[in-house]
Amino acid sequence: MAPFYFGYHNNYLYSFSTVGRKIEWMRANPLVCVQADEVVNPEKWASVIVFGRYEEIPDTPEWRDQRTFAHDLLSQNPIWWEPGYEKTILHGVERPLVPVYFRILVAEISGHRATP
């Protein structure tokens, strides 16, 4: 599974990818979890798991404001688009690099932390 950047706003994680296994699986089962880790060293780390529901933000006029919001939020990180635009072979064919914006409505957050 490829990593992805996300931004958080009003109980949603916003992100972007292109069609591949991650998007296919979330479309098939929108109940998802996202894990984010920060490892400073073996004695200092944090791990957060977010459980929620996948919602695609389609490229249609009624969703234009949400897509613009997602783009603006994500573009605060200068390389936000890199994992999503990685060249990938899907089912023996190079996948199209059409952007898929999505958000995850957060239902539950869990995590662990280690400090020396």
C-alpha positions in Angstrom: 0.0 0.0 0.0 1.4 3.4 -1.0 1.6 6.1 1.6 -0.4 9.3 1.1 -0.4 12.8 2.5 -3.4 14.1 4.3 -4.7 17.2 5.9 -7.2 17.4 8.8 -10.1 19.8 9.0 -13.5 19.6 10.9 -13.3 15.9 11.7 -12.2 14.9 8.1 -8.9 13.7 6.8 -8.6 15.0 3.2 -6.3 13.4 0.7 -5.6 12.6 -3.0 -4.5 9.6 -5.0 -5.0 8.1 -8.5 -6.9 5.0 -9.2 -5.1 1.9 -7.9 -5.7 -0.8 -5.3 -6.1 1.7 -2.4 -8.9 3.6 -4.2 -10.5 0.3 -5.5 -10.5 -1.2 -2.0 -12.0 2.0 -0.4 -14.7 2.2 -3.0 -15.6 -1.4 -2.4 -15.5 -1.1 1.4 -15.7 2.5 2.6 -15.1 1.6 6.3 -11.4 2.3 6.5 -8.5 2.9 8.9 -5.5 5.1 8.5 -2.3 4.7 10.5 0.2 7.5 10.9 3.5 7.0 12.7 6.3 9.2 13.8 9.5 7.4 14.8 12.3 9.5 16.3 14.2 6.5 17.6 13.4 3.0 19.1 12.5 4.6 22.4 10.6 7.7 21.2 7.7 7.2 18.8 4.0 7.8 18.3 1.4 5.9 16.4 -2.2 7.1 15.6 -4.9 5.0 14.0 -8.0 6.7 12.6 -11.2 4.7 11.9 -13.7 6.3 9.5 -15.7 6.3 6.3 -14.2 7.0 2.9 -16.0 9.6 0.8 -14.9 10.4 -2.7 -15.0 14.0 -3.8 -15.9 13.8 -7.5 -15.0 16.2 -10.2 -18.5 17.6 -10.6 -19.9 21.1 -10.3 -21.7 20.4 -7.0 -18.4 19.2 -5.4 -16.1 21.9 -6.9 -15.8 23.8 -3.6 -14.9 20.7 -1.7 -12.2 19.7 -4.3 -10.8 23.2 -4.2 -10.8 23.1 -0.4 -9.0 19.7 -0.4 -6.5 20.9 -2.9 -5.7 24.1 -0.9 -5.4 22.2 2.4 -3.1 19.5 0.9 -1.0 22.0 -1.0 0.2 23.5 2.2 2.8 20.6 2.0 5.1 21.3 -0.9 5.2 17.6 -2.1 1.6 16.6 -1.3 1.0 15.2 -4.7 4.1 12.9 -5.0 2.8 9.6 -3.7 -0.4 9.9 -5.6 1.3 10.6 -9.0 3.7 7.7 -8.8 3.8 5.6 -12.0 2.1 2.3 -11.2 1.1 -0.8 -13.3 -2.4 -1.9 -12.4 -3.7 -5.2 -13.8 -0.8 -5.3 -16.3 -1.5 -1.8 -17.6 0.0 1.6 -16.6 -2.7 3.3 -14.5 -4.1 6.7 -15.7 -2.9 9.6 -13.6 -6.3 11.1 -13.1 -6.6 12.7 -9.6 -9.0 11.2 -7.1 -9.7 13.5 -4.2 -11.3 11.9 -1.1 -11.9 12.5 2.5 -12.4 10.2 5.5 -15.0 11.1 8.1 -13.4 10.3 11.4 -15.4 8.0 13.7 -12.7 7.0 16.2 -9.1 7.8 17.0 -6.7 5.5 18.9 -3.0 5.5 19.4 0.1 4.8 21.4 3.3 6.7 22.3 6.6 5.7 23.7 9.0 8.1 25.4 12.3 7.4 27.2 
